Amino acid sequence: MTALSILVVGLLLGMQHATEADHLAAVATLATRQSSLAQTLRQGVAWGLGHTLTLLLFGGAVLLLGQVISPTLGQALETGVGLMLVLLGADVLRRLVRDRIHFHVHRHGPSVAHVHAHSHRGEGRHADSSHRHAHPKRWPLRALAVGMMHGLAGSAALVVLTLQTIPSVGLGVGYIALFGLGSIGGMALLSVVIAVPLKLSSGYLTRVHHAMTALIGVFSCALGVAMVVEIGYLKALLA
């Protein structure tokens, strides 16, 4: 296989890697905090950047040293991802109960009308609300941190694969970089897929939003518990 072929395969595998269940669950929980397509897209890109950053730093360092990450450390990192999913899912369910989130179509002056989700937590009657809100501008650090954790846990298997199939360290680092780039693109697309149904269902948005949010929270918790039991307990027991 030529160097170009190896790099293209890395890019495509990175895009496919973004569709894994634990990645989808994490980004879906992050998306429930957003109210627009652009904000959700930023969450996906931030996850991909964090994922790529730790793949390059951690995986690249191990690759340069010619070492293999121990199975024990790999299991511990993947168990940590499971615990993270439980916490993310629980946070989604907590916010669903705590916040009175609903949707409005409105304008800011003469600008184009848009659908905005917001909470009336701590306010009185809905009719008395000023419906003022701010559009957040800061970089989504939570999504970046979640992506970094996923990248750290995924480095073990990726480095083993790279060491076994790629002839040079430089090409291996390039493979990991393009793998990460593919995961950024893949998660950006999937973030749009997550956001579009909310946008299209604006007529029934509040009920749909609550139902989807609850499902996402439950799914994330369930997947996290399954990962902790399977990886953190059963695999450790068999080992």
VENJOGI-V424568 format. One line per field, one symbol per residue. ss: DSSP state (~ for helix, > for strand, _ for the rest). phi: phi as a letter, one per 40 degrees, with the letter a starting at -180 (. if undefined). psi: psi as a letter, one per 30 degrees, with the letter a starting at -180 (. if undefined). Layout:
BEGIN
ss->???
phi->???
psi->???
END
This chain:
BEGIN
ss->__~~~~~~~~~~~~~~~___~~~~~~~~~~~_____~~~~~~~~~~~~~~~~~~~~~~~~~~~~~_____~~~~~~~~~~~~~~~~~~~~~~~~~~~~__>>>>>>_______>>>>>>______~~~____________~~~~~~~~~~~~~~~~~~~~~~~~~___~~~~~~~~~~~~~~~~~~~~~~~~~~~~~~~~_~~~~~~~~~~~~~~~~~~~~~~~~~~~~~~~~~~~~~_
phi->.ccccccccdccccccccccdccccccccccccbbaccccccccccdcccccdcdccccccccccgbbccdccdcccccccccccccccccccccccccccabbcabbgccccacbcabbdgccccccccfcabccbccccccccccccccccccdcccdccccbbcbccccccccccdccccccccccccccccddcccbccbccccdcccccccccccccccccccccccbcccccc
psi->kleeeeeeeeeeeeeeefgkeeeeeeeeeeffflgleeeeeeeeeeeeeeeeeeeeeeeeeeeefglkkkeeeeeeeeeeeeeeeeeeeeeeeeeeeekiklkkklljbglkklkkklkgkflbkeffkfhklkjkflkieeeeeeeeeeeeefeeeeeeeeeffkfleeeeeeeeeeeeeeeeeeeeeeeeeeeeeeefhfegeeeeeeeeeeeeeeeeeeeeeeeeeeefeeeeee.
END
